[in-house]
Amino acid sequence: MVYVAMGKESKEWKANFVWVMQNVPRNKQITIVHIHQPSKNIPMTVYGVVGWVPADQVTAKEVAAYRKVETEKMNKTMSTYMSMFARFKIKPEKLIIESDDIADGLLSLITKHGVTELVMGAGADKTYSKTMKVPVSPTALTVQARADPACKIWFVCNGKLICTREPYIPTTNGPTANGSQRSSGQTYNGSQSDRKTLNGSVQTGSSLSSPADDRYRGSRSDHLDGTSVSASTSPYTEVSRVSSSGSLVVDLWDGKPRNKSGPGTGDQGRNYYRDGNKMHQGKDDDVPYPKGRWTQDAPDSNDVKRQRDDILEELHRLEGQRDALEDALASAKHMVKDLQTKLSEAHCLVFSLEREVEELQQERACAVKEVNLLRERVWELERAAREKEKFCEFSYEELKDATNGFDNSLKIGEGGYGSMFKGSLRGMTVAIKLLNPQGMRGKDEFYQEIDGLSKLTHLNVSTIIGACPEALAVVYEFLENGSLEDRLSCKDKTPPLTWRARARIAAEICSALIFLHSTNNKQNPVIHGDLKPSNILLDSNFVSRLGDYGIWHALEANATNILSRCSGPMGSFVYMDPEFFASGELRPCSDVYSFGIVLLRLLTGRPAMGILNEVQKAVEKGNLDEILDKSAGEWPAEVAKRIAVLGMRCCEVKREMRPDLATEAWQVLEPMINPPKLVDFLKACEEAAEKQQNA
């Protein structure tokens, strides 16, 4: 049976395992031996810092817990070793010995189990070199020196055989008869005669001979299967032999051939020793070495031993450093484990907070939806109340008093059909639109507009309070936050609108235009005709409403949905449909063109003149973000791109190329007015961007 001593790190033994597979005969039973060395220190965490505490300074419960961890790790290592042998269809036995010292554990194993063949490591793989001829591990050196003589030991490192300690069985025979027998290689029949090399390896001592007999000794068998492998020895060897009087003497021999007449051979060699009846004790005054070559070839054995002791001491020191580094590494691993635990807890906390935020966002969305519903309900109630009261008819003098004689300082807007003044009328703050008589067709046109305004009931369309036929004036509700133009230019140092508010306003204006253009309305389709930011008003909650209608030409519903011709719009020409200038016809798609320019202004905050070309170039070059209004905050890329593309489509020169507001445009803008849908839309955009990036 061959015993294979394996360490606690399976990675270190992979190369040595290959050597075992190549050199152990398949008919031999293999026993895996592991010396388990319990740690003398226990890891403890104090104030978040991991440190090592002696086992006798902690509770038995803590020691038992750590011993359990050590045992689990050891069992895992042994399972790894067993699986390594199982790949070669070998079922080895396993033996685990617990010992405070690995060398003592191996020595106890050899003695108690009568081990005759042992394979063990000569040192860590990192210590291996091509010139390595002896073990470097203190454990290997101790086992080499103190193991039972009958045990043959192979020392391997990094998959290479370093050296072999051959077994030697002491024998007891009678004393030799004469010196000639001793000089010819007869065995010494006295006490155990061991032959040791200076490097600590033990060679066969059952047959002792003189240097003359040993100098030409060749290689010996180092393989388990008997194949001959040459193993080098140190340059100086202690050779035991017998003196002429039967005493045991020790010579230093460097392995070089000497003359037969040289020291150490024949009678002349034996005459160097004084007392043949006493055993040589190794002192210089006991052996009168001759001068000359013998003293030059044989160095002081004490120096060699001293060098060996220094090397062993250095090895012990390095072993101590290694243990300290291993302890530090284990401490670092425990710290990493603790940090990973804390990181996992942090991830859980982040996930929990994200869920909380998501729930709060959903609650907020529901609250916003409820507020909008309540706002619409209030608006409906107000409209119903106004309908009951019908329109108020105001006199010219009342309007004049309300505006301080139509003072220019109270003028809040000016359009193609007249000017808008702020005033106080019958205890209400109102907006009074004084129409230009030259722009009107007469009283019929005025009453037509009043009649049309009275029937418009939409949250995003300004409502009429009353009129003054005498002055051709219309009285509207006053909206506190002025016009969209004022907010885009930050008039009176007001804060800029956020991108969310701008996107919502775009959706609200789209909804108002759909309402105006819808044939489902009680009246015929109505066209604004003068849509621009200055005619988009904002209430106290920044809800937008269309105001200052410049064109009120109702159209009878027909197949072509063509508006009647008019003398021309009075609004700003930059926002006007280019085809109108050629045809003189207004259609619902004329408002679509104006709406496209408004969308681009909401995105960029730039003047209307030339804005279409700027946005088109930015989209083509892929740098739309460079022209976005930074004061609105960070626009989501997908939201900005969709609004920009919609705005450009609305501004197509050919009317048939423009999108339908009720279907195509509303599909893009509806999420902007509905918070839950906007959240889902933004999440979908983020997921799509991640997939595109990972693709």
SULKA-V430357 format. One record per backbone hydrogen bond with DSSP energy under -0.5 kcal/mol. CO is the residue of the C=O (numbers start at 1). NH is the residue of the N-H. If there is no record, write none. Layout:
co->{CO CO}
nh->{NH NH}
This chain:
co->{1 2 3 3 4 4 8 9 9 10 11 13 14 15 16 17 18 19 20 23 25 29 30 31 32 33 34 34 35 36 36 40 42 44 44 46 49 51 53 54 55 59 60 61 62 63 64 65 66 67 68 69 70 71 72 73 74 75 76 77 78 79 80 81 82 83 85 85 86 90 93 95 97 97 101 102 103 104 105 106 107 108 109 110 110 116 117 118 119 120 122 122 124 125 129 137 138 139 140 141 142 143 148 149 152 153 153 154 154 155 155 156 156 157 160 160 163 164 165 168 178 179 180 181 182 187 188 192 194 195 196 197 201 202 203 206 210 210 211 214 220 223 227 227 236 237 237 238 239 241 243 247 248 249 251 251 253 259 262 265 266 267 269 270 272 274 275 283 283 286 286 287 292 293 294 297 300 301 302 303 304 305 306 307 308 309 310 311 312 313 314 315 316 317 318 319 320 321 322 323 324 325 326 327 328 329 330 331 332 333 334 335 336 337 338 339 340 341 342 343 344 345 346 347 348 349 350 351 352 353 354 355 356 357 358 359 360 361 362 363 364 365 366 367 368 369 370 371 372 373 374 375 376 377 378 379 380 381 382 383 384 385 386 392 392 395 396 397 398 399 400 400 401 402 403 407 408 410 413 415 417 418 419 420 420 421 423 423 425 428 428 429 430 430 431 431 432 432 433 433 434 435 436 436 437 442 443 444 445 446 447 448 449 450 451 452 453 455 458 460 463 465 466 467 468 468 468 472 473 474 474 475 475 476 478 479 482 483 484 485 486 487 490 491 498 499 500 501 502 503 504 505 506 507 508 509 510 511 512 513 514 516 518 525 528 528 532 533 533 533 535 535 536 537 538 539 543 545 546 552 572 573 577 577 578 578 579 580 584 586 587 587 588 588 589 590 591 592 593 594 595 596 597 598 599 600 601 603 608 610 611 612 613 614 615 616 617 618 618 623 624 624 628 629 630 632 633 636 637 638 639 640 641 642 643 644 645 646 647 649 654 655 660 660 661 663 664 665 665 666 669 669 670 670 673 674 675 676 677 678 679 680 681 682 683 684 685 686 687 688 689 690 691}
nh->{3 31 5 119 6 33 10 12 13 13 14 17 18 19 20 21 22 23 24 25 28 2 93 4 95 6 36 97 37 38 99 55 53 46 51 49 46 44 42 57 58 63 64 65 66 67 68 69 70 71 72 73 74 75 76 77 78 79 80 81 82 83 84 85 86 87 88 90 89 92 32 34 36 99 105 106 107 108 109 110 111 112 113 114 115 152 3 154 5 156 136 137 127 128 132 141 142 143 144 145 146 147 151 168 118 155 165 120 156 162 163 122 123 160 157 162 155 166 153 170 182 183 184 186 185 189 190 194 196 203 238 200 197 166 195 208 213 214 215 217 229 226 222 223 198 239 253 240 251 249 246 243 280 241 239 253 237 262 265 269 270 271 272 273 288 276 278 286 287 274 288 289 296 297 298 299 304 305 306 307 308 309 310 311 312 313 314 315 316 317 318 319 320 321 322 323 324 325 326 327 328 329 330 331 332 333 334 335 336 337 338 339 340 341 342 343 344 345 346 347 348 349 350 351 352 353 354 355 356 357 358 359 360 361 362 363 364 365 366 367 368 369 370 371 372 373 374 375 376 377 378 379 380 381 382 383 384 385 386 387 388 389 390 394 467 399 400 401 402 403 405 406 404 424 407 410 411 422 420 418 436 415 434 412 413 432 425 430 428 425 430 478 423 432 433 476 421 434 435 474 419 437 439 440 440 446 447 448 449 450 451 452 453 454 455 455 456 457 461 546 477 392 475 394 471 472 473 435 468 433 476 465 466 431 480 482 538 487 488 489 491 490 493 494 502 503 504 505 506 507 508 509 510 511 512 513 514 515 516 517 518 526 521 555 550 551 535 484 485 536 537 547 484 545 481 542 539 537 462 554 575 576 580 581 581 582 583 584 566 563 590 591 591 592 593 594 595 596 597 598 599 600 601 602 603 604 605 629 611 614 615 616 617 618 619 620 621 622 623 626 627 628 630 632 633 499 635 640 641 642 643 644 645 646 647 648 649 650 651 652 657 658 664 665 666 667 668 668 669 670 672 673 673 674 675 678 679 680 681 682 683 684 685 686 687 688 689 690 691 692 693 694 695}
